[in-house]
């Protein structure tokens, strides 16, 4: 199934797209367990805290790439909507590494 993830603790998406709006990395991972990798992600950064432990989008991306991703499919396309440059670069760096390490099946062996 093709789905679109909007991950942010507070913001509401402005576009008229059928987003799955998730407020935590845990909620987003649960959707990914059901629907697979999202086709497109719009990513904030700070997702609040749970039991005193900070939650953020990079935590979600690490879980998504290690627990849900099949190592063959193309990583999801994305945009970053956080305004904090440090947070933006952290997400962008993780996604760049994920795409750089992904090799399409037709290029293997």
N, C-alpha and C positions, 0 to 999 in steps of 0.2 A: 504494500500500500504506500502511496506517495503522500507524505504529510509535511506540514510546515510548522516549525517550532519557534515560538516567541518566548525567550527565557529572560525574565526580569522579575525582581521582587515586587515592584510597584507599578511600573509603566503599563499602559494599555496600548496595543498596536493601533496605529492610525489607518493603515491600509485596509481595504475591503477584501481581505484574504481570509480564508478559513484557517486561522492559526490555531494550534494547540498551545494555549497560554499556560506556561508553567512558572511557578514561583520559587522552586527550589531544585537543586540538582537531583534530589531523590525523586521528585515528581517527574522530572524530565526523563530520567533513566527508566522509570516505570512505563512511561509512554513508549520509549524505545524498545523495551522488552516486548511490548505488545505489537507495535507497528514496524519495528526495525529502524534503520537509520532514517533520520528525516531527510527530505529532499533539499530543504533549505532551512537555515537557522538565522534568526535575528537575535543577537546576544547582548545582554547587559553584562554586568560583572558581579556586583555585590548582591548576594541572595540572602542576606541576613545571617542569623545564627540558629542553630538547633542544639539544644542542651549545652549552650555556652560555647559551641564550636562554630567558627565562621564557615559559611558556605559561599562558594563562588563558582563562576562559570568554568574556570580552568579545572576545578575538581570534577565537574560534570563531563568536560571533554576527555579527561583522563579515563573516567569510567566508561564513557561511550566508546572510545577507541580500543580499550583493553577488554571490555566485557561484551559489547554488542557487535562491534565491527567484525566482519568475517575475513579481513585481511586481503580481500579480493575486490570488493566493491569500492567504487570511488568514494572518498570521504565527502560529506555533505558540503554543499556550497553555503556561504554564510555572509553576513554583514555584522558589523559591530555597532551597536547604538549607544554605548557608554560614552560620556563626554570626557572622562578621565584618561589622559594620554598614557599614563603608566599602565593602567588596567587594559587599555586598548592594545598596547604593544605586547602585553603578556598573552592575551588571547590570540593576537595575530601571530606571534612567535610560535605558539603551540600548534596552531592550524597550519602554518607554513611547514613546520617539521612533519606534521602528519601527511600533508600532500607530498612533501619531498621524499618521504619514506615509502609512499604507496607506489607500487609498480603495477600497472594494468596487467590483467591475466594474459593478454595477447603478446606482451613483451617478455613474459617469463619463459625460461628454458629454451 
